[in-house]
Amino acid sequence: MTRLLEVVGRGSLKAEPDMMRFNYELVQDAPSYGEAFDKLSKQFDALVKVFKTVGFNVSLIQTSSINVSIIHETDVQKKKFRGNQSLVFEDRINLAKMSKLLDGLRSEDDFNFSLSYFIKDATKYTNDALILAINDAHDKSKVIAESAGVRLGSITNIVYESDSQNNPSLLRAYAFDRGGSNIHATNITIEQSVTMSWEIK
């Protein structure tokens, strides 16, 4: 019967994101569908104006969805229409411009937004973390074999375990104060793991 040693190796490193994603939701209520849509259009124009003032490329503002729903009449309010327009803006990270944008939007109408950052091409970082994981598995196996008084044979199996929760392409939010004037960066942790099996003699 072949004796095997199975070891899990892990690799971890830090990387700076290079892209930012700004999700912004416009919300307007009105007594009719047409008025709700018109108010959305005006709010969108005001948003674009702030982007231009800051110096962002407004062609990068994309609409991901538009929805107008009916809020039915109740005892305390009349029937109305609610318009929602979800926007996505992606660009290279520029914290100074983003701070100005958030401060500028603060003077506009109420809105919902989220600000997050990611790595556009994380291949290099993922590969480097994977190499660290393989080296870690090798080092652990040598220590275990020497301590147990056995010799390592050939590698019999390698299983790559990708952890989607640590995928560097996923978003990692940055912190900022309520006004947006103190945005600061934090690195993304990239982790990889492998399970390797050796024949032992």
Secondary structure in CASP SS format (residue, H / E / C, confidence):
PFRMAT SS
TARGET T0000
AUTHOR 0000-0000-0000
METHOD secondary structure of the structure
MODEL  1
M C 1.00
T C 1.00
R C 1.00
L E 1.00
L E 1.00
E E 1.00
V E 1.00
V E 1.00
G E 1.00
R E 1.00
G E 1.00
S E 1.00
L E 1.00
K E 1.00
A E 1.00
E C 1.00
P C 1.00
D C 1.00
M E 1.00
M E 1.00
R E 1.00
F E 1.00
N E 1.00
Y E 1.00
E E 1.00
L E 1.00
V E 1.00
Q E 1.00
D E 1.00
A E 1.00
P C 1.00
S C 1.00
Y H 1.00
G H 1.00
E H 1.00
A H 1.00
F H 1.00
D H 1.00
K H 1.00
L H 1.00
S H 1.00
K H 1.00
Q H 1.00
F H 1.00
D H 1.00
A H 1.00
L H 1.00
V H 1.00
K H 1.00
V H 1.00
F H 1.00
K H 1.00
T H 1.00
V H 1.00
G C 1.00
F C 1.00
N C 1.00
V H 1.00
S H 1.00
L H 1.00
I E 1.00
Q E 1.00
T E 1.00
S E 1.00
S E 1.00
I E 1.00
N E 1.00
V E 1.00
S E 1.00
I E 1.00
I E 1.00
H C 1.00
E C 1.00
T C 1.00
D C 1.00
V C 1.00
Q C 1.00
K C 1.00
K C 1.00
K E 1.00
F E 1.00
R E 1.00
G E 1.00
N E 1.00
Q E 1.00
S E 1.00
L E 1.00
V E 1.00
F E 1.00
E E 1.00
D E 1.00
R E 1.00
I C 1.00
N C 1.00
L H 1.00
A H 1.00
K H 1.00
M H 1.00
S H 1.00
K H 1.00
L H 1.00
L H 1.00
D H 1.00
G H 1.00
L H 1.00
R C 1.00
S C 1.00
E C 1.00
D C 1.00
D C 1.00
F C 1.00
N E 1.00
F E 1.00
S E 1.00
L E 1.00
S E 1.00
Y E 1.00
F E 1.00
I C 1.00
K C 1.00
D C 1.00
A C 1.00
T H 1.00
K H 1.00
Y H 1.00
T H 1.00
N H 1.00
D H 1.00
A H 1.00
L H 1.00
I H 1.00
L H 1.00
A H 1.00
I H 1.00
N H 1.00
D H 1.00
A H 1.00
H H 1.00
D H 1.00
K H 1.00
S H 1.00
K H 1.00
V H 1.00
I H 1.00
A H 1.00
E H 1.00
S H 1.00
A H 1.00
G C 1.00
V C 1.00
R C 1.00
L E 1.00
G E 1.00
S E 1.00
I E 1.00
T E 1.00
N E 1.00
I E 1.00
V E 1.00
Y E 1.00
E E 1.00
S C 1.00
D C 1.00
S H 1.00
Q H 1.00
N H 1.00
N C 1.00
P C 1.00
S C 1.00
L C 1.00
L C 1.00
R E 1.00
A E 1.00
Y C 1.00
A E 1.00
F C 1.00
D C 1.00
R C 1.00
G C 1.00
G C 1.00
S C 1.00
N C 1.00
I C 1.00
H E 1.00
A C 1.00
T C 1.00
N C 1.00
I E 1.00
T E 1.00
I E 1.00
E E 1.00
Q E 1.00
S E 1.00
V E 1.00
T E 1.00
M E 1.00
S E 1.00
W E 1.00
E E 1.00
I E 1.00
K C 1.00
END
